[in-house]
Amino acid sequence: MLGLSPKAIVLGIRSIQLAFSVAILGLSGYVANWYNTDTLTSSPSQINFLIFAALWSLLSIACLEIVPRFYSRVSNPYGFLAIEFTNVLFWFAGFVALGVFLSQLLFCRGSVCAAAQADTAFAAFMFVTWVATVGILAKDVFKAGFRRPTPGGGVPKSVVGGSGVAGPSGGGMAMTKETMA
């Protein structure tokens, strides 16, 4: 590999997720608009679900990237893992449902059909990107165990030996106002 850190890889994948979410929002909106204006039926629920999934992804990306950076005290890696996993489920359900819907149409022609087919392909790619980020996050979360991450990263001083009592190595830590807080 190129020696990229997992954070850099996830940030690259997040930018792809952001771009694909916007693309899917546009494609799904185009198909939904066509159904609502040019036909006597409303837009299919599969298209509406992909609009929801794209909006959910945009909110998830904002949450997953902003909260750890600016509100690290309230960030919970297990909560982030749950958000990531719900995106995996939504995108899997969305691209499978739209694919089945398109395969059951009697005819599929024109720019609307092409947009719906592209929508299915982008949704499948979104599923793959969310699976990748779930894998990376799950590896990091389960490797760290049940320790609560500190704002600066690493292990909290209280876990390392901030009690002021000498450990087995004989080296103690002096009590200061910082270690008592």
Buried (B, 14 or more C-beta within 10 A) or exposed (E): EEEEEEEEBBEEBBEBBBEBBEBBBBBBBBBBEBBEEEEEEEBBEBBBBBBEBBEBBBEBBEBBBEBBEEEEEEBEBEEBBEBBBBBBEBBBBBBBBBBEBBEEEEEEEEEBBEBBBBBBBBBBBBBBBBBBBBEBBBEBBEEEEEEEBBEEEEEEBEEEBBBEEEEEEEEEBEEEEEBEE
